[in-house]
């Protein structure tokens, strides 16, 4: 087992690099997961400070103020130009509505528009403007039907905002489980770490007269290859085991009781096989550490950006997605997205998941064949 021990010895020398990539991976996962958690709040009603200058003091004006105040913070202001400018400048309010005297006759029964002032370049103005437009449209409909000002104010006060319920088509209550982000970024870890570790190991076996000494040794070439593959497999399996244990420890019952834990682990293990085969090919081709750094950065970052790791697939153009189908990480992320969207992996979903896993295995086999061809060519 001399070759096996040599592989493990070189890997041990790079233990700090391995730990560094693990720390980077877990840091990226936590960061992006926190951003994604904050992003879900964007679908809630936004609260905008709205300044009100009420010159009418009527029931219709009070109904408008109450309507705006249902989803925003209303701030009553005096009709003083300097005060209004100061409130906007210091962002105490983002939108100012001036309700004129005779609001019912001018703006509801008539066609006069409200005078408004907003902070330039912000979405808040459009947001509040839509609410005011909605109020005026309903109020004008009531006015055209013969409602009095009191009846219009009462009707508008009774209006309630609509309740939205997500339709659970996938069986996961319409939410993305937190552990999905952990598995989304695994390709970066697997590709970078395995390519670096195996690259340094294989370059070490090609230094000086070591190749000639190994060919002249009593250990058959086939056994040397088998011991090398076994060592690479142990390193890769240890990496996968660390990630699997980390996922179970970090997400606990949420992950284990989801019914998709086995599928996520199987999908990640398949990716590991494809990454290991690709890393062995890279280690066979590169000759210097500089070349290894360049190749690993291009492969790891390139695949992660093109295949939906760092940028979600929904934001990628159709041309990029078509090109990414020729890369194994695309199929890994496709399976990961299917598992995130569906709580029950049955029927057509199960077929798509198994197809994605199978395609990753095909990529792994293809990388192995290319590596064998390259090794045979170099041997001659």
C-alpha positions as a LaTeX table, in Angstrom:
\begin{tabular}{lrrr}
\hline
Residue & $x$ (\AA) & $y$ (\AA) & $z$ (\AA) \\
\hline
Unk1 & 0.00 & 0.00 & 0.00 \\
Unk2 & 2.94 & 2.33 & $-0.58$ \\
Unk3 & 1.16 & 4.32 & $-3.27$ \\
Unk4 & $-1.96$ & 4.64 & $-1.12$ \\
Unk5 & 0.10 & 5.94 & 1.81 \\
Unk6 & 1.92 & 8.39 & $-0.46$ \\
Unk7 & $-1.41$ & 9.80 & $-1.70$ \\
Unk8 & $-2.66$ & 10.25 & 1.84 \\
Unk9 & 0.61 & 11.82 & 2.96 \\
Unk10 & 0.45 & 14.48 & 0.24 \\
Unk11 & $-3.22$ & 15.11 & 1.07 \\
Unk12 & $-2.29$ & 15.52 & 4.73 \\
Unk13 & 0.23 & 18.20 & 3.80 \\
Unk14 & $-2.64$ & 20.17 & 2.21 \\
Unk15 & $-4.94$ & 19.84 & 5.21 \\
Unk16 & $-4.93$ & 23.60 & 5.84 \\
Unk17 & $-6.09$ & 24.29 & 2.30 \\
Unk18 & $-8.89$ & 21.75 & 2.78 \\
Unk19 & $-9.98$ & 23.41 & 6.02 \\
Unk20 & $-9.82$ & 26.84 & 4.37 \\
Unk21 & $-12.17$ & 25.78 & 1.57 \\
Unk22 & $-14.55$ & 24.21 & 4.07 \\
Unk23 & $-14.67$ & 27.47 & 6.03 \\
Unk24 & $-15.23$ & 29.47 & 2.81 \\
Unk25 & $-18.01$ & 27.11 & 1.75 \\
Unk26 & $-19.87$ & 27.25 & 5.04 \\
Unk27 & $-19.42$ & 31.02 & 5.16 \\
Unk28 & $-20.86$ & 31.46 & 1.66 \\
Unk29 & $-23.75$ & 29.16 & 2.49 \\
Unk30 & $-24.70$ & 31.06 & 5.64 \\
Unk31 & $-24.36$ & 34.44 & 3.90 \\
Unk32 & $-26.50$ & 33.58 & 0.89 \\
Unk33 & $-29.04$ & 31.80 & 3.04 \\
Unk34 & $-29.47$ & 34.89 & 5.20 \\
Unk35 & $-29.88$ & 37.06 & 2.10 \\
Unk36 & $-32.49$ & 34.68 & 0.72 \\
Unk37 & $-34.35$ & 34.74 & 4.03 \\
Unk38 & $-34.47$ & 38.52 & 3.96 \\
Unk39 & $-35.59$ & 38.47 & 0.33 \\
Unk40 & $-38.84$ & 36.66 & 1.17 \\
Unk41 & $-40.02$ & 39.74 & 3.05 \\
Unk42 & $-40.14$ & 41.72 & $-0.20$ \\
Unk43 & $-43.57$ & 40.22 & $-0.91$ \\
Unk44 & $-45.14$ & 41.90 & 2.12 \\
Unk45 & $-46.86$ & 45.27 & 1.94 \\
Unk46 & $-44.31$ & 48.07 & 2.16 \\
Unk47 & $-44.72$ & 50.80 & 4.77 \\
Unk48 & $-43.91$ & 54.23 & 3.30 \\
Unk49 & $-43.95$ & 57.49 & 5.32 \\
Unk50 & $-46.53$ & 59.67 & 3.56 \\
Unk51 & $-47.00$ & 63.34 & 4.38 \\
Unk52 & $-50.58$ & 64.68 & 4.29 \\
Unk53 & $-51.60$ & 68.33 & 3.89 \\
Unk54 & $-55.35$ & 68.32 & 4.52 \\
Unk55 & $-56.99$ & 71.58 & 3.40 \\
Unk56 & $-60.45$ & 70.03 & 3.13 \\
Unk57 & $-61.05$ & 68.48 & 6.58 \\
Unk58 & $-64.05$ & 66.64 & 5.15 \\
Unk59 & $-65.28$ & 63.08 & 5.44 \\
Unk60 & $-63.96$ & 62.09 & 2.01 \\
Unk61 & $-60.52$ & 63.48 & 2.86 \\
Unk62 & $-60.54$ & 61.58 & 6.15 \\
Unk63 & $-61.45$ & 58.40 & 4.24 \\
Unk64 & $-58.49$ & 58.94 & 1.89 \\
Unk65 & $-56.12$ & 59.48 & 4.82 \\
Unk66 & $-57.42$ & 56.33 & 6.50 \\
Unk67 & $-57.09$ & 54.36 & 3.27 \\
Unk68 & $-53.46$ & 55.43 & 2.84 \\
Unk69 & $-52.78$ & 54.72 & 6.51 \\
Unk70 & $-53.83$ & 51.08 & 6.22 \\
Unk71 & $-50.50$ & 50.16 & 4.62 \\
Unk72 & $-48.39$ & 53.28 & 5.21 \\
Unk73 & $-47.34$ & 55.66 & 7.94 \\
Unk74 & $-49.25$ & 58.94 & 7.59 \\
Unk75 & $-47.68$ & 62.18 & 8.84 \\
Unk76 & $-49.91$ & 65.26 & 9.05 \\
Unk77 & $-48.02$ & 68.37 & 7.86 \\
Unk78 & $-48.64$ & 72.09 & 7.76 \\
Unk79 & $-48.99$ & 73.93 & 4.46 \\
Unk80 & $-45.53$ & 75.49 & 4.70 \\
Unk81 & $-43.24$ & 75.14 & 1.71 \\
Unk82 & $-40.01$ & 75.23 & 3.73 \\
Unk83 & $-41.30$ & 72.62 & 6.18 \\
Unk84 & $-42.39$ & 70.34 & 3.35 \\
Unk85 & $-39.03$ & 70.65 & 1.60 \\
Unk86 & $-37.21$ & 69.90 & 4.85 \\
Unk87 & $-39.32$ & 66.79 & 5.48 \\
Unk88 & $-38.49$ & 65.44 & 2.03 \\
Unk89 & $-34.81$ & 66.38 & 2.27 \\
Unk90 & $-34.30$ & 64.49 & 5.53 \\
Unk91 & $-36.43$ & 61.58 & 4.26 \\
Unk92 & $-38.91$ & 61.94 & 7.09 \\
Unk93 & $-41.50$ & 61.39 & 4.37 \\
Unk94 & $-41.10$ & 60.06 & 0.86 \\
Unk95 & $-44.39$ & 61.26 & $-0.56$ \\
Unk96 & $-46.56$ & 64.33 & 0.14 \\
Unk97 & $-50.25$ & 64.51 & $-0.77$ \\
Unk98 & $-52.06$ & 67.84 & $-0.78$ \\
Unk99 & $-55.83$ & 67.38 & $-0.35$ \\
Unk100 & $-57.48$ & 70.57 & $-1.68$ \\
Unk101 & $-60.49$ & 72.28 & $-0.19$ \\
Unk102 & $-63.61$ & 70.89 & $-1.82$ \\
Unk103 & $-61.97$ & 67.49 & $-2.33$ \\
Unk104 & $-65.32$ & 65.74 & $-2.88$ \\
Unk105 & $-66.48$ & 68.10 & $-5.63$ \\
Unk106 & $-63.10$ & 68.64 & $-7.31$ \\
Unk107 & $-61.43$ & 65.23 & $-7.25$ \\
Unk108 & $-64.20$ & 62.63 & $-6.77$ \\
Unk109 & $-67.19$ & 64.13 & $-8.53$ \\
Unk110 & $-64.91$ & 66.22 & $-10.73$ \\
Unk111 & $-61.77$ & 65.39 & $-12.72$ \\
Unk112 & $-59.15$ & 67.41 & $-10.85$ \\
Unk113 & $-56.00$ & 65.53 & $-9.81$ \\
Unk114 & $-54.38$ & 65.67 & $-6.40$ \\
Unk115 & $-51.18$ & 67.68 & $-6.02$ \\
Unk116 & $-48.37$ & 65.35 & $-4.97$ \\
Unk117 & $-44.64$ & 65.65 & $-4.36$ \\
Unk118 & $-42.24$ & 62.73 & $-4.08$ \\
Unk119 & $-38.55$ & 62.04 & $-3.60$ \\
Unk120 & $-37.07$ & 61.68 & $-7.12$ \\
Unk121 & $-35.78$ & 58.28 & $-8.19$ \\
Unk122 & $-37.58$ & 56.16 & $-5.57$ \\
Unk123 & $-40.19$ & 53.46 & $-6.03$ \\
Unk124 & $-42.19$ & 54.81 & $-3.05$ \\
Unk125 & $-43.88$ & 57.41 & $-5.23$ \\
Unk126 & $-45.23$ & 54.82 & $-7.65$ \\
Unk127 & $-46.31$ & 52.59 & $-4.78$ \\
Unk128 & $-48.37$ & 55.29 & $-3.02$ \\
Unk129 & $-49.64$ & 56.71 & $-6.30$ \\
Unk130 & $-51.19$ & 53.34 & $-7.16$ \\
Unk131 & $-52.98$ & 53.28 & $-3.81$ \\
Unk132 & $-54.34$ & 56.80 & $-4.25$ \\
Unk133 & $-55.43$ & 55.98 & $-7.79$ \\
Unk134 & $-57.25$ & 52.91 & $-6.52$ \\
Unk135 & $-59.07$ & 54.97 & $-3.87$ \\
Unk136 & $-60.13$ & 57.63 & $-6.38$ \\
Unk137 & $-61.37$ & 55.07 & $-8.90$ \\
Unk138 & $-63.59$ & 53.35 & $-6.35$ \\
Unk139 & $-64.77$ & 56.64 & $-4.85$ \\
Unk140 & $-65.66$ & 58.02 & $-8.29$ \\
Unk141 & $-67.64$ & 54.86 & $-9.04$ \\
Unk142 & $-69.63$ & 55.33 & $-5.84$ \\
Unk143 & $-70.08$ & 59.02 & $-6.62$ \\
Unk144 & $-71.34$ & 58.25 & $-10.13$ \\
Unk145 & $-73.85$ & 55.84 & $-8.57$ \\
Unk146 & $-75.30$ & 58.67 & $-6.45$ \\
Unk147 & $-73.62$ & 57.96 & $-3.10$ \\
Unk148 & $-73.25$ & 60.89 & $-0.73$ \\
Unk149 & $-69.91$ & 61.94 & 0.77 \\
Unk150 & $-70.76$ & 60.20 & 4.05 \\
Unk151 & $-71.75$ & 56.99 & 2.25 \\
Unk152 & $-68.57$ & 57.05 & 0.14 \\
Unk153 & $-66.41$ & 57.56 & 3.23 \\
Unk154 & $-68.18$ & 54.69 & 5.00 \\
Unk155 & $-67.86$ & 52.37 & 1.99 \\
Unk156 & $-64.15$ & 53.10 & 1.56 \\
Unk157 & $-63.50$ & 52.60 & 5.27 \\
Unk158 & $-65.11$ & 49.14 & 5.08 \\
Unk159 & $-62.91$ & 47.98 & 2.21 \\
Unk160 & $-60.44$ & 45.27 & 3.25 \\
Unk161 & $-57.19$ & 44.22 & 1.66 \\
Unk162 & $-57.18$ & 40.88 & $-0.11$ \\
Unk163 & $-55.68$ & 37.84 & 1.59 \\
Unk164 & $-53.25$ & 35.79 & $-0.52$ \\
Unk165 & $-52.77$ & 32.06 & 0.06 \\
Unk166 & $-50.00$ & 30.21 & $-1.75$ \\
Unk167 & $-51.26$ & 27.20 & $-3.66$ \\
Unk168 & $-49.20$ & 24.21 & $-2.55$ \\
Unk169 & $-48.73$ & 22.36 & $-5.83$ \\
Unk170 & $-45.38$ & 20.81 & $-4.96$ \\
Unk171 & $-46.21$ & 19.61 & $-1.47$ \\
Unk172 & $-43.70$ & 21.90 & 0.28 \\
Unk173 & $-46.15$ & 24.65 & 1.42 \\
Unk174 & $-44.74$ & 27.05 & $-1.18$ \\
Unk175 & $-41.53$ & 27.67 & 0.75 \\
Unk176 & $-37.90$ & 26.87 & $-0.05$ \\
Unk177 & $-36.34$ & 24.76 & 2.73 \\
Unk178 & $-33.25$ & 26.34 & 4.26 \\
Unk179 & $-31.06$ & 23.29 & 3.62 \\
Unk180 & $-31.57$ & 23.68 & $-0.12$ \\
Unk181 & $-29.07$ & 26.56 & $-0.08$ \\
Unk182 & $-26.49$ & 24.31 & 1.57 \\
Unk183 & $-26.70$ & 21.78 & $-1.25$ \\
Unk184 & $-26.88$ & 24.48 & $-3.92$ \\
Unk185 & $-23.32$ & 25.62 & $-3.26$ \\
Unk186 & $-21.75$ & 22.15 & $-2.88$ \\
Unk187 & $-20.43$ & 22.11 & $-6.50$ \\
Unk188 & $-18.04$ & 24.96 & $-5.73$ \\
Unk189 & $-16.61$ & 23.07 & $-2.76$ \\
Unk190 & $-16.35$ & 19.71 & $-4.52$ \\
Unk191 & $-14.83$ & 21.04 & $-7.73$ \\
Unk192 & $-12.33$ & 23.41 & $-6.13$ \\
Unk193 & $-11.16$ & 21.16 & $-3.34$ \\
Unk194 & $-10.89$ & 17.90 & $-5.26$ \\
Unk195 & $-9.16$ & 19.53 & $-8.23$ \\
Unk196 & $-6.59$ & 21.17 & $-5.97$ \\
Unk197 & $-5.92$ & 18.12 & $-3.80$ \\
Unk198 & $-5.69$ & 15.60 & $-6.63$ \\
Unk199 & $-3.81$ & 18.08 & $-8.79$ \\
Unk200 & $-1.08$ & 18.51 & $-6.20$ \\
Unk201 & $-0.94$ & 14.76 & $-5.54$ \\
Unk202 & $-0.60$ & 13.79 & $-9.21$ \\
Unk203 & 1.94 & 16.54 & $-9.86$ \\
Unk204 & 3.94 & 15.21 & $-6.91$ \\
Unk205 & 4.05 & 11.75 & $-8.49$ \\
Unk206 & 5.45 & 13.22 & $-11.72$ \\
Unk207 & 8.35 & 15.11 & $-10.16$ \\
Unk208 & 11.96 & 14.18 & $-10.88$ \\
Unk209 & 12.78 & 10.54 & $-11.37$ \\
Unk210 & 9.78 & 9.28 & $-9.37$ \\
Unk211 & 7.82 & 8.07 & $-12.46$ \\
Unk212 & 10.80 & 5.99 & $-13.66$ \\
Unk213 & 11.35 & 4.56 & $-10.17$ \\
Unk214 & 7.69 & 3.60 & $-9.87$ \\
Unk215 & 7.77 & 1.81 & $-13.25$ \\
Unk216 & 10.89 & $-0.07$ & $-12.14$ \\
Unk217 & 9.46 & $-1.04$ & $-8.74$ \\
Unk218 & 8.15 & $-4.48$ & $-7.83$ \\
Unk219 & 4.62 & $-3.12$ & $-7.47$ \\
Unk220 & 2.65 & $-3.75$ & $-10.70$ \\
Unk221 & 1.34 & $-0.72$ & $-12.57$ \\
Unk222 & $-2.23$ & $-1.98$ & $-12.22$ \\
Unk223 & $-1.86$ & $-2.17$ & $-8.43$ \\
Unk224 & $-0.34$ & 1.32 & $-8.34$ \\
Unk225 & $-3.35$ & 2.63 & $-10.25$ \\
Unk226 & $-5.81$ & 0.79 & $-7.99$ \\
Unk227 & $-4.12$ & 2.13 & $-4.83$ \\
Unk228 & $-4.16$ & 5.65 & $-6.29$ \\
Unk229 & $-7.86$ & 5.39 & $-7.15$ \\
Unk230 & $-8.60$ & 3.99 & $-3.70$ \\
Unk231 & $-6.80$ & 6.90 & $-2.03$ \\
Unk232 & $-8.65$ & 9.42 & $-4.21$ \\
Unk233 & $-11.93$ & 7.70 & $-3.38$ \\
Unk234 & $-11.19$ & 7.82 & 0.36 \\
Unk235 & $-10.40$ & 11.55 & 0.17 \\
Unk236 & $-13.57$ & 12.27 & $-1.81$ \\
Unk237 & $-15.76$ & 10.10 & 0.42 \\
Unk238 & $-14.37$ & 11.80 & 3.53 \\
Unk239 & $-15.24$ & 15.19 & 2.03 \\
Unk240 & $-18.76$ & 14.04 & 1.20 \\
Unk241 & $-19.15$ & 12.58 & 4.69 \\
Unk242 & $-18.15$ & 15.87 & 6.31 \\
Unk243 & $-20.72$ & 17.74 & 4.22 \\
Unk244 & $-23.45$ & 15.17 & 4.91 \\
Unk245 & $-22.84$ & 15.28 & 8.66 \\
Unk246 & $-22.71$ & 19.09 & 8.56 \\
Unk247 & $-26.09$ & 19.20 & 6.78 \\
Unk248 & $-27.70$ & 16.85 & 9.31 \\
Unk249 & $-26.17$ & 18.73 & 12.23 \\
Unk250 & $-27.09$ & 22.19 & 10.95 \\
Unk251 & $-30.66$ & 21.48 & 9.81 \\
Unk252 & $-31.51$ & 18.51 & 12.02 \\
Unk253 & $-35.14$ & 17.45 & 12.03 \\
Unk254 & $-36.12$ & 19.83 & 9.23 \\
Unk255 & $-33.76$ & 18.00 & 6.89 \\
Unk256 & $-34.12$ & 14.43 & 8.14 \\
Unk257 & $-37.93$ & 14.47 & 8.32 \\
Unk258 & $-38.44$ & 16.20 & 4.98 \\
Unk259 & $-38.58$ & 12.95 & 3.01 \\
Unk260 & $-35.97$ & 14.34 & 0.61 \\
Unk261 & $-32.82$ & 13.88 & 2.68 \\
Unk262 & $-31.91$ & 10.64 & 0.90 \\
Unk263 & $-32.44$ & 12.23 & $-2.50$ \\
Unk264 & $-30.25$ & 15.23 & $-1.63$ \\
Unk265 & $-27.48$ & 12.97 & $-0.33$ \\
Unk266 & $-27.70$ & 10.73 & $-3.41$ \\
Unk267 & $-27.60$ & 13.72 & $-5.73$ \\
Unk268 & $-24.60$ & 15.19 & $-3.92$ \\
Unk269 & $-22.80$ & 11.83 & $-3.98$ \\
Unk270 & $-23.35$ & 11.61 & $-7.74$ \\
Unk271 & $-21.93$ & 15.10 & $-8.12$ \\
Unk272 & $-18.99$ & 13.97 & $-6.01$ \\
Unk273 & $-18.30$ & 11.13 & $-8.47$ \\
Unk274 & $-18.39$ & 13.50 & $-11.46$ \\
Unk275 & $-16.19$ & 16.05 & $-9.63$ \\
Unk276 & $-13.68$ & 13.35 & $-8.65$ \\
Unk277 & $-13.40$ & 12.09 & $-12.24$ \\
Unk278 & $-12.97$ & 15.64 & $-13.53$ \\
Unk279 & $-10.39$ & 16.42 & $-10.82$ \\
Unk280 & $-8.39$ & 13.31 & $-11.81$ \\
Unk281 & $-8.46$ & 14.48 & $-15.44$ \\
Unk282 & $-7.26$ & 17.96 & $-14.44$ \\
Unk283 & $-4.48$ & 16.48 & $-12.32$ \\
Unk284 & $-3.39$ & 14.35 & $-15.26$ \\
Unk285 & $-3.16$ & 17.32 & $-17.62$ \\
Unk286 & $-1.62$ & 20.15 & $-15.56$ \\
Unk287 & 2.12 & 20.33 & $-14.95$ \\
Unk288 & 2.61 & 23.33 & $-12.67$ \\
Unk289 & 0.80 & 24.84 & $-9.70$ \\
Unk290 & 0.23 & 28.05 & $-11.68$ \\
Unk291 & $-1.54$ & 26.12 & $-14.41$ \\
Unk292 & $-3.54$ & 24.25 & $-11.76$ \\
Unk293 & $-4.72$ & 27.51 & $-10.18$ \\
Unk294 & $-5.86$ & 28.87 & $-13.52$ \\
Unk295 & $-7.67$ & 25.70 & $-14.58$ \\
Unk296 & $-9.42$ & 25.23 & $-11.23$ \\
Unk297 & $-10.63$ & 28.84 & $-11.13$ \\
Unk298 & $-12.01$ & 28.60 & $-14.65$ \\
Unk299 & $-13.69$ & 25.25 & $-14.07$ \\
Unk300 & $-15.10$ & 25.84 & $-10.59$ \\
Unk301 & $-16.21$ & 29.46 & $-10.95$ \\
Unk302 & $-17.23$ & 29.04 & $-14.60$ \\
Unk303 & $-19.47$ & 26.07 & $-13.93$ \\
Unk304 & $-20.93$ & 27.65 & $-10.80$ \\
Unk305 & $-21.90$ & 30.84 & $-12.62$ \\
Unk306 & $-23.20$ & 29.11 & $-15.75$ \\
Unk307 & $-25.11$ & 26.29 & $-14.08$ \\
Unk308 & $-27.22$ & 28.07 & $-11.46$ \\
Unk309 & $-25.03$ & 27.85 & $-8.36$ \\
Unk310 & $-24.22$ & 31.51 & $-7.71$ \\
Unk311 & $-26.88$ & 32.87 & $-10.09$ \\
Unk312 & $-30.28$ & 31.16 & $-10.08$ \\
Unk313 & $-31.30$ & 29.50 & $-13.32$ \\
Unk314 & $-34.38$ & 31.72 & $-13.64$ \\
Unk315 & $-32.07$ & 34.70 & $-14.16$ \\
Unk316 & $-29.98$ & 33.00 & $-16.85$ \\
Unk317 & $-30.78$ & 33.45 & $-20.52$ \\
Unk318 & $-32.07$ & 30.54 & $-22.57$ \\
Unk319 & $-28.80$ & 30.41 & $-24.52$ \\
Unk320 & $-26.74$ & 30.09 & $-21.34$ \\
Unk321 & $-29.03$ & 27.35 & $-20.02$ \\
Unk322 & $-28.73$ & 25.40 & $-23.25$ \\
Unk323 & $-24.94$ & 25.62 & $-23.14$ \\
Unk324 & $-24.92$ & 24.66 & $-19.45$ \\
Unk325 & $-26.65$ & 21.36 & $-20.25$ \\
Unk326 & $-23.25$ & 20.09 & $-21.43$ \\
Unk327 & $-21.90$ & 20.44 & $-17.89$ \\
Unk328 & $-22.60$ & 18.07 & $-14.97$ \\
Unk329 & $-23.27$ & 20.85 & $-12.45$ \\
Unk330 & $-26.32$ & 21.94 & $-14.46$ \\
Unk331 & $-27.98$ & 18.57 & $-13.94$ \\
Unk332 & $-27.07$ & 18.57 & $-10.27$ \\
Unk333 & $-28.69$ & 21.97 & $-9.79$ \\
Unk334 & $-31.70$ & 20.90 & $-11.86$ \\
Unk335 & $-32.26$ & 17.97 & $-9.51$ \\
Unk336 & $-31.67$ & 20.22 & $-6.48$ \\
Unk337 & $-34.34$ & 22.64 & $-7.74$ \\
Unk338 & $-36.80$ & 19.82 & $-8.32$ \\
Unk339 & $-36.27$ & 18.60 & $-4.77$ \\
Unk340 & $-36.79$ & 22.15 & $-3.49$ \\
Unk341 & $-40.03$ & 22.67 & $-5.40$ \\
Unk342 & $-41.69$ & 19.33 & $-4.68$ \\
Unk343 & $-42.32$ & 17.78 & $-1.31$ \\
Unk344 & $-43.31$ & 14.42 & $-2.78$ \\
Unk345 & $-40.83$ & 12.89 & $-5.22$ \\
Unk346 & $-43.20$ & 10.68 & $-7.20$ \\
Unk347 & $-44.37$ & 10.21 & $-10.77$ \\
Unk348 & $-42.82$ & 12.50 & $-13.37$ \\
Unk349 & $-40.81$ & 14.35 & $-10.73$ \\
Unk350 & $-39.15$ & 11.11 & $-9.65$ \\
Unk351 & $-38.37$ & 10.30 & $-13.29$ \\
Unk352 & $-36.76$ & 13.73 & $-13.83$ \\
Unk353 & $-34.71$ & 13.40 & $-10.65$ \\
Unk354 & $-33.42$ & 9.96 & $-11.62$ \\
Unk355 & $-32.66$ & 11.22 & $-15.13$ \\
Unk356 & $-30.60$ & 14.10 & $-13.74$ \\
Unk357 & $-28.67$ & 11.75 & $-11.46$ \\
Unk358 & $-28.09$ & 9.34 & $-14.34$ \\
Unk359 & $-26.74$ & 12.09 & $-16.59$ \\
Unk360 & $-24.24$ & 13.07 & $-13.90$ \\
Unk361 & $-23.03$ & 9.46 & $-13.80$ \\
Unk362 & $-22.64$ & 9.55 & $-17.58$ \\
Unk363 & $-20.46$ & 12.65 & $-17.23$ \\
Unk364 & $-18.38$ & 10.87 & $-14.59$ \\
Unk365 & $-17.89$ & 7.88 & $-16.91$ \\
Unk366 & $-16.98$ & 10.18 & $-19.80$ \\
Unk367 & $-14.33$ & 11.96 & $-17.70$ \\
Unk368 & $-12.88$ & 8.60 & $-16.68$ \\
Unk369 & $-12.64$ & 7.49 & $-20.33$ \\
Unk370 & $-10.94$ & 10.75 & $-21.33$ \\
Unk371 & $-8.51$ & 10.41 & $-18.41$ \\
Unk372 & $-7.60$ & 6.84 & $-19.45$ \\
Unk373 & $-7.06$ & 7.96 & $-23.03$ \\
Unk374 & $-4.83$ & 10.84 & $-21.93$ \\
Unk375 & $-2.84$ & 8.59 & $-19.58$ \\
Unk376 & $-2.32$ & 6.00 & $-22.31$ \\
Unk377 & $-1.22$ & 8.69 & $-24.76$ \\
Unk378 & 1.29 & 10.09 & $-22.24$ \\
Unk379 & 2.62 & 6.60 & $-21.52$ \\
Unk380 & 3.54 & 6.20 & $-25.19$ \\
\hline
\end{tabular}
